[in-house]
Amino acid sequence: DKECIWVVCGEGAIGLSQLQKPGGKPLPIVQFMQSFPLQVGDRLGEN
């Protein structure tokens, strides 16, 4: 499914159809990935 990415969290996973960088606007996942490609194993959020 190219309309969402699956993020493992706790005991399950959640499909995200939009992502938003701090100070930015929410973007559909396809558009977000064109500007900010993610790889398997990347972490979202603060370090």
PDB file of N, H, CA, C and O in Angstrom:
ATOM      1  N   ASP A   1       0.855  -1.184   0.000  1.00  0.00           N
ATOM      2  CA  ASP A   1       0.000   0.000   0.000  1.00  0.00           C
ATOM      3  C   ASP A   1       0.890   1.232   0.000  1.00  0.00           C
ATOM      4  O   ASP A   1       1.613   1.461   0.969  1.00  0.00           O
ATOM      5  N   LYS A   2       0.857   2.026  -1.054  1.00  0.00           N
ATOM      6  H   LYS A   2       0.270   1.840  -1.841  1.00  0.00           H
ATOM      7  CA  LYS A   2       1.701   3.216  -1.147  1.00  0.00           C
ATOM      8  C   LYS A   2       1.008   4.454  -0.598  1.00  0.00           C
ATOM      9  O   LYS A   2       1.555   5.554  -0.675  1.00  0.00           O
ATOM     10  N   GLU A   3      -0.185   4.287  -0.045  1.00  0.00           N
ATOM     11  H   GLU A   3      -0.628   3.393   0.018  1.00  0.00           H
ATOM     12  CA  GLU A   3      -0.928   5.420   0.511  1.00  0.00           C
ATOM     13  C   GLU A   3      -0.643   5.609   1.996  1.00  0.00           C
ATOM     14  O   GLU A   3      -1.091   6.591   2.588  1.00  0.00           O
ATOM     15  N   CYS A   4       0.103   4.673   2.615  1.00  0.00           N
ATOM     16  H   CYS A   4       0.467   3.875   2.135  1.00  0.00           H
ATOM     17  CA  CYS A   4       0.448   4.821   4.025  1.00  0.00           C
ATOM     18  C   CYS A   4       1.755   4.090   4.305  1.00  0.00           C
ATOM     19  O   CYS A   4       2.205   3.260   3.516  1.00  0.00           O
ATOM     20  N   ILE A   5       2.354   4.418   5.452  1.00  0.00           N
ATOM     21  H   ILE A   5       1.988   5.092   6.094  1.00  0.00           H
ATOM     22  CA  ILE A   5       3.497   3.656   5.940  1.00  0.00           C
ATOM     23  C   ILE A   5       3.075   3.033   7.259  1.00  0.00           C
ATOM     24  O   ILE A   5       2.248   3.588   7.983  1.00  0.00           O
ATOM     25  N   TRP A   6       3.643   1.891   7.563  1.00  0.00           N
ATOM     26  H   TRP A   6       4.315   1.441   6.975  1.00  0.00           H
ATOM     27  CA  TRP A   6       3.324   1.187   8.796  1.00  0.00           C
ATOM     28  C   TRP A   6       4.431   1.423   9.802  1.00  0.00           C
ATOM     29  O   TRP A   6       5.609   1.219   9.506  1.00  0.00           O
ATOM     30  N   VAL A   7       4.045   1.857  10.998  1.00  0.00           N
ATOM     31  H   VAL A   7       3.088   2.024  11.239  1.00  0.00           H
ATOM     32  CA  VAL A   7       4.986   2.164  12.066  1.00  0.00           C
ATOM     33  C   VAL A   7       4.713   1.209  13.218  1.00  0.00           C
ATOM     34  O   VAL A   7       3.590   1.120  13.713  1.00  0.00           O
ATOM     35  N   VAL A   8       5.759   0.493  13.642  1.00  0.00           N
ATOM     36  H   VAL A   8       6.672   0.565  13.240  1.00  0.00           H
ATOM     37  CA  VAL A   8       5.636  -0.428  14.770  1.00  0.00           C
ATOM     38  C   VAL A   8       5.641   0.391  16.049  1.00  0.00           C
ATOM     39  O   VAL A   8       6.484   1.269  16.233  1.00  0.00           O
ATOM     40  N   CYS A   9       4.688   0.096  16.937  1.00  0.00           N
ATOM     41  H   CYS A   9       4.004  -0.617  16.788  1.00  0.00           H
ATOM     42  CA  CYS A   9       4.595   0.825  18.197  1.00  0.00           C
ATOM     43  C   CYS A   9       4.027  -0.093  19.274  1.00  0.00           C
ATOM     44  O   CYS A   9       2.942  -0.653  19.115  1.00  0.00           O
ATOM     45  N   GLY A  10       4.766  -0.243  20.367  1.00  0.00           N
ATOM     46  H   GLY A  10       5.647   0.212  20.496  1.00  0.00           H
ATOM     47  CA  GLY A  10       4.283  -1.070  21.461  1.00  0.00           C
ATOM     48  C   GLY A  10       4.023  -2.493  21.024  1.00  0.00           C
ATOM     49  O   GLY A  10       4.941  -3.201  20.611  1.00  0.00           O
ATOM     50  N   GLU A  11       2.777  -2.913  21.113  1.00  0.00           N
ATOM     51  H   GLU A  11       2.031  -2.338  21.449  1.00  0.00           H
ATOM     52  CA  GLU A  11       2.403  -4.284  20.786  1.00  0.00           C
ATOM     53  C   GLU A  11       1.790  -4.423  19.401  1.00  0.00           C
ATOM     54  O   GLU A  11       1.278  -5.492  19.068  1.00  0.00           O
ATOM     55  N   GLY A  12       1.826  -3.397  18.601  1.00  0.00           N
ATOM     56  H   GLY A  12       2.242  -2.528  18.872  1.00  0.00           H
ATOM     57  CA  GLY A  12       1.193  -3.475  17.290  1.00  0.00           C
ATOM     58  C   GLY A  12       1.850  -2.536  16.298  1.00  0.00           C
ATOM     59  O   GLY A  12       3.035  -2.217  16.403  1.00  0.00           O
ATOM     60  N   ALA A  13       1.060  -2.104  15.341  1.00  0.00           N
ATOM     61  H   ALA A  13       0.097  -2.362  15.257  1.00  0.00           H
ATOM     62  CA  ALA A  13       1.536  -1.179  14.313  1.00  0.00           C
ATOM     63  C   ALA A  13       0.385  -0.257  13.932  1.00  0.00           C
ATOM     64  O   ALA A  13      -0.788  -0.589  14.104  1.00  0.00           O
ATOM     65  N   ILE A  14       0.750   0.900  13.413  1.00  0.00           N
ATOM     66  H   ILE A  14       1.702   1.170  13.272  1.00  0.00           H
ATOM     67  CA  ILE A  14      -0.257   1.866  12.978  1.00  0.00           C
ATOM     68  C   ILE A  14       0.109   2.336  11.572  1.00  0.00           C
ATOM     69  O   ILE A  14       1.279   2.575  11.273  1.00  0.00           O
ATOM     70  N   GLY A  15      -0.892   2.466  10.722  1.00  0.00           N
ATOM     71  H   GLY A  15      -1.842   2.273  10.964  1.00  0.00           H
ATOM     72  CA  GLY A  15      -0.672   2.961   9.362  1.00  0.00           C
ATOM     73  C   GLY A  15      -0.862   4.465   9.330  1.00  0.00           C
ATOM     74  O   GLY A  15      -1.906   4.971   9.742  1.00  0.00           O
ATOM     75  N   LEU A  16       0.139   5.179   8.845  1.00  0.00           N
ATOM     76  H   LEU A  16       0.987   4.767   8.511  1.00  0.00           H
ATOM     77  CA  LEU A  16       0.077   6.639   8.761  1.00  0.00           C
ATOM     78  C   LEU A  16      -0.095   7.060   7.313  1.00  0.00           C
ATOM     79  O   LEU A  16       0.681   6.661   6.444  1.00  0.00           O
ATOM     80  N   SER A  17      -1.114   7.868   7.057  1.00  0.00           N
ATOM     81  H   SER A  17      -1.744   8.192   7.763  1.00  0.00           H
ATOM     82  CA  SER A  17      -1.359   8.341   5.694  1.00  0.00           C
ATOM     83  C   SER A  17      -0.846   9.762   5.490  1.00  0.00           C
ATOM     84  O   SER A  17      -0.762  10.238   4.358  1.00  0.00           O
ATOM     85  N   GLN A  18      -0.498  10.450   6.600  1.00  0.00           N
ATOM     86  H   GLN A  18      -0.566  10.063   7.520  1.00  0.00           H
ATOM     87  CA  GLN A  18       0.067  11.801   6.531  1.00  0.00           C
ATOM     88  C   GLN A  18       1.178  11.910   7.568  1.00  0.00           C
ATOM     89  O   GLN A  18       1.139  11.257   8.611  1.00  0.00           O
ATOM     90  N   LEU A  19       2.163  12.742   7.267  1.00  0.00           N
ATOM     91  H   LEU A  19       2.195  13.273   6.420  1.00  0.00           H
ATOM     92  CA  LEU A  19       3.207  13.081   8.237  1.00  0.00           C
ATOM     93  C   LEU A  19       3.418  14.581   8.201  1.00  0.00           C
ATOM     94  O   LEU A  19       3.168  15.235   7.188  1.00  0.00           O
ATOM     95  N   GLN A  20       3.886  15.122   9.332  1.00  0.00           N
ATOM     96  H   GLN A  20       4.089  14.591  10.155  1.00  0.00           H
ATOM     97  CA  GLN A  20       4.109  16.559   9.446  1.00  0.00           C
ATOM     98  C   GLN A  20       5.439  16.791  10.145  1.00  0.00           C
ATOM     99  O   GLN A  20       5.651  16.305  11.256  1.00  0.00           O
ATOM    100  N   LYS A  21       6.338  17.532   9.503  1.00  0.00           N
ATOM    101  H   LYS A  21       6.166  17.928   8.600  1.00  0.00           H
ATOM    102  CA  LYS A  21       7.594  17.918  10.142  1.00  0.00           C
ATOM    103  C   LYS A  21       7.308  19.107  11.053  1.00  0.00           C
ATOM    104  O   LYS A  21       6.378  19.868  10.787  1.00  0.00           O
ATOM    105  N   PRO A  22       8.094  19.286  12.133  1.00  0.00           N
ATOM    106  CA  PRO A  22       7.883  20.427  13.022  1.00  0.00           C
ATOM    107  C   PRO A  22       7.878  21.742  12.233  1.00  0.00           C
ATOM    108  O   PRO A  22       8.778  22.001  11.434  1.00  0.00           O
ATOM    109  N   GLY A  23       6.870  22.549  12.465  1.00  0.00           N
ATOM    110  H   GLY A  23       6.139  22.339  13.114  1.00  0.00           H
ATOM    111  CA  GLY A  23       6.741  23.835  11.788  1.00  0.00           C
ATOM    112  C   GLY A  23       6.199  23.749  10.373  1.00  0.00           C
ATOM    113  O   GLY A  23       6.018  24.774   9.716  1.00  0.00           O
ATOM    114  N   GLY A  24       5.937  22.540   9.896  1.00  0.00           N
ATOM    115  H   GLY A  24       6.084  21.707  10.429  1.00  0.00           H
ATOM    116  CA  GLY A  24       5.436  22.361   8.534  1.00  0.00           C
ATOM    117  C   GLY A  24       3.961  22.025   8.525  1.00  0.00           C
ATOM    118  O   GLY A  24       3.312  21.961   9.568  1.00  0.00           O
ATOM    119  N   LYS A  25       3.448  21.811   7.333  1.00  0.00           N
ATOM    120  H   LYS A  25       3.976  21.863   6.486  1.00  0.00           H
ATOM    121  CA  LYS A  25       2.044  21.432   7.210  1.00  0.00           C
ATOM    122  C   LYS A  25       1.959  19.918   7.011  1.00  0.00           C
ATOM    123  O   LYS A  25       2.905  19.305   6.517  1.00  0.00           O
ATOM    124  N   PRO A  26       0.836  19.313   7.392  1.00  0.00           N
ATOM    125  CA  PRO A  26       0.673  17.876   7.166  1.00  0.00           C
ATOM    126  C   PRO A  26       0.693  17.576   5.669  1.00  0.00           C
ATOM    127  O   PRO A  26       0.069  18.283   4.877  1.00  0.00           O
ATOM    128  N   LEU A  27       1.408  16.530   5.293  1.00  0.00           N
ATOM    129  H   LEU A  27       1.914  15.956   5.936  1.00  0.00           H
ATOM    130  CA  LEU A  27       1.507  16.138   3.891  1.00  0.00           C
ATOM    131  C   LEU A  27       1.051  14.696   3.721  1.00  0.00           C
ATOM    132  O   LEU A  27       1.300  13.859   4.590  1.00  0.00           O
ATOM    133  N   PRO A  28       0.383  14.398   2.606  1.00  0.00           N
ATOM    134  CA  PRO A  28       0.097  12.998   2.307  1.00  0.00           C
ATOM    135  C   PRO A  28       1.424  12.233   2.256  1.00  0.00           C
ATOM    136  O   PRO A  28       2.442  12.791   1.847  1.00  0.00           O
ATOM    137  N   ILE A  29       1.419  10.978   2.663  1.00  0.00           N
ATOM    138  H   ILE A  29       0.591  10.525   2.995  1.00  0.00           H
ATOM    139  CA  ILE A  29       2.656  10.210   2.774  1.00  0.00           C
ATOM    140  C   ILE A  29       3.436  10.166   1.465  1.00  0.00           C
ATOM    141  O   ILE A  29       4.665  10.225   1.483  1.00  0.00           O
ATOM    142  N   VAL A  30       2.747  10.065   0.332  1.00  0.00           N
ATOM    143  H   VAL A  30       1.749  10.018   0.317  1.00  0.00           H
ATOM    144  CA  VAL A  30       3.442  10.014  -0.960  1.00  0.00           C
ATOM    145  C   VAL A  30       4.239  11.296  -1.176  1.00  0.00           C
ATOM    146  O   VAL A  30       5.400  11.242  -1.584  1.00  0.00           O
ATOM    147  N   GLN A  31       3.634  12.437  -0.907  1.00  0.00           N
ATOM    148  H   GLN A  31       2.691  12.481  -0.575  1.00  0.00           H
ATOM    149  CA  GLN A  31       4.309  13.730  -1.082  1.00  0.00           C
ATOM    150  C   GLN A  31       5.439  13.889  -0.060  1.00  0.00           C
ATOM    151  O   GLN A  31       6.516  14.375  -0.406  1.00  0.00           O
ATOM    152  N   PHE A  32       5.207  13.487   1.187  1.00  0.00           N
ATOM    153  H   PHE A  32       4.332  13.092   1.468  1.00  0.00           H
ATOM    154  CA  PHE A  32       6.229  13.572   2.230  1.00  0.00           C
ATOM    155  C   PHE A  32       7.459  12.765   1.834  1.00  0.00           C
ATOM    156  O   PHE A  32       8.587  13.241   1.967  1.00  0.00           O
ATOM    157  N   MET A  33       7.245  11.538   1.345  1.00  0.00           N
ATOM    158  H   MET A  33       6.329  11.151   1.237  1.00  0.00           H
ATOM    159  CA  MET A  33       8.352  10.642   0.996  1.00  0.00           C
ATOM    160  C   MET A  33       9.156  11.156  -0.200  1.00  0.00           C
ATOM    161  O   MET A  33      10.336  10.828  -0.329  1.00  0.00           O
ATOM    162  N   GLN A  34       8.544  11.952  -1.069  1.00  0.00           N
ATOM    163  H   GLN A  34       7.586  12.218  -0.964  1.00  0.00           H
ATOM    164  CA  GLN A  34       9.282  12.529  -2.198  1.00  0.00           C
ATOM    165  C   GLN A  34      10.312  13.547  -1.707  1.00  0.00           C
ATOM    166  O   GLN A  34      11.385  13.678  -2.294  1.00  0.00           O
ATOM    167  N   SER A  35       9.986  14.267  -0.634  1.00  0.00           N
ATOM    168  H   SER A  35       9.114  14.160  -0.156  1.00  0.00           H
ATOM    169  CA  SER A  35      10.890  15.291  -0.102  1.00  0.00           C
ATOM    170  C   SER A  35      11.779  14.780   1.024  1.00  0.00           C
ATOM    171  O   SER A  35      12.913  15.234   1.181  1.00  0.00           O
ATOM    172  N   PHE A  36      11.265  13.835   1.807  1.00  0.00           N
ATOM    173  H   PHE A  36      10.344  13.466   1.680  1.00  0.00           H
ATOM    174  CA  PHE A  36      11.974  13.326   2.980  1.00  0.00           C
ATOM    175  C   PHE A  36      11.899  11.801   2.995  1.00  0.00           C
ATOM    176  O   PHE A  36      11.125  11.229   3.763  1.00  0.00           O
ATOM    177  N   PRO A  37      12.696  11.134   2.152  1.00  0.00           N
ATOM    178  CA  PRO A  37      12.597   9.676   2.080  1.00  0.00           C
ATOM    179  C   PRO A  37      12.940   9.018   3.420  1.00  0.00           C
ATOM    180  O   PRO A  37      13.887   9.422   4.096  1.00  0.00           O
ATOM    181  N   LEU A  38      12.172   8.019   3.787  1.00  0.00           N
ATOM    182  H   LEU A  38      11.403   7.691   3.238  1.00  0.00           H
ATOM    183  CA  LEU A  38      12.406   7.246   5.004  1.00  0.00           C
ATOM    184  C   LEU A  38      12.879   5.855   4.621  1.00  0.00           C
ATOM    185  O   LEU A  38      12.533   5.337   3.559  1.00  0.00           O
ATOM    186  N   GLN A  39      13.672   5.260   5.496  1.00  0.00           N
ATOM    187  H   GLN A  39      13.954   5.681   6.358  1.00  0.00           H
ATOM    188  CA  GLN A  39      14.165   3.909   5.293  1.00  0.00           C
ATOM    189  C   GLN A  39      13.645   3.020   6.420  1.00  0.00           C
ATOM    190  O   GLN A  39      13.306   3.509   7.498  1.00  0.00           O
ATOM    191  N   VAL A  40      13.585   1.735   6.171  1.00  0.00           N
ATOM    192  H   VAL A  40      13.860   1.338   5.296  1.00  0.00           H
ATOM    193  CA  VAL A  40      13.216   0.782   7.221  1.00  0.00           C
ATOM    194  C   VAL A  40      14.179   0.980   8.386  1.00  0.00           C
ATOM    195  O   VAL A  40      15.395   1.016   8.198  1.00  0.00           O
ATOM    196  N   GLY A  41      13.626   1.108   9.596  1.00  0.00           N
ATOM    197  H   GLY A  41      12.638   1.079   9.749  1.00  0.00           H
ATOM    198  CA  GLY A  41      14.446   1.298  10.792  1.00  0.00           C
ATOM    199  C   GLY A  41      14.563   2.741  11.240  1.00  0.00           C
ATOM    200  O   GLY A  41      15.017   2.997  12.355  1.00  0.00           O
ATOM    201  N   ASP A  42      14.162   3.710  10.392  1.00  0.00           N
ATOM    202  H   ASP A  42      13.793   3.503   9.486  1.00  0.00           H
ATOM    203  CA  ASP A  42      14.188   5.114  10.799  1.00  0.00           C
ATOM    204  C   ASP A  42      13.230   5.319  11.964  1.00  0.00           C
ATOM    205  O   ASP A  42      12.204   4.647  12.066  1.00  0.00           O
ATOM    206  N   ARG A  43      13.579   6.258  12.841  1.00  0.00           N
ATOM    207  H   ARG A  43      14.413   6.804  12.757  1.00  0.00           H
ATOM    208  CA  ARG A  43      12.723   6.586  13.981  1.00  0.00           C
ATOM    209  C   ARG A  43      12.072   7.942  13.755  1.00  0.00           C
ATOM    210  O   ARG A  43      12.696   8.866  13.234  1.00  0.00           O
ATOM    211  N   LEU A  44      10.815   8.047  14.152  1.00  0.00           N
ATOM    212  H   LEU A  44      10.308   7.296  14.575  1.00  0.00           H
ATOM    213  CA  LEU A  44      10.076   9.305  14.027  1.00  0.00           C
ATOM    214  C   LEU A  44      10.014   9.967  15.393  1.00  0.00           C
ATOM    215  O   LEU A  44       9.960   9.281  16.414  1.00  0.00           O
ATOM    216  N   GLY A  45      10.023  11.286  15.422  1.00  0.00           N
ATOM    217  H   GLY A  45      10.067  11.843  14.593  1.00  0.00           H
ATOM    218  CA  GLY A  45       9.906  11.997  16.683  1.00  0.00           C
ATOM    219  C   GLY A  45      11.243  12.505  17.178  1.00  0.00           C
ATOM    220  O   GLY A  45      12.243  12.469  16.462  1.00  0.00           O
ATOM    221  N   GLU A  46      11.247  12.981  18.416  1.00  0.00           N
ATOM    222  H   GLU A  46      10.434  13.010  18.998  1.00  0.00           H
ATOM    223  CA  GLU A  46      12.455  13.558  19.000  1.00  0.00           C
ATOM    224  C   GLU A  46      13.433  12.468  19.403  1.00  0.00           C
ATOM    225  O   GLU A  46      13.044  11.346  19.726  1.00  0.00           O
ATOM    226  N   ASN A  47      14.717  12.825  19.375  1.00  0.00           N
ATOM    227  H   ASN A  47      15.033  13.736  19.112  1.00  0.00           H
ATOM    228  CA  ASN A  47      15.771  11.882  19.798  1.00  0.00           C
ATOM    229  C   ASN A  47      15.880  11.858  21.292  1.00  0.00           C
ATOM    230  O   ASN A  47      16.707  11.129  21.840  1.00  0.00           O
TER     231      ASN A  47
END
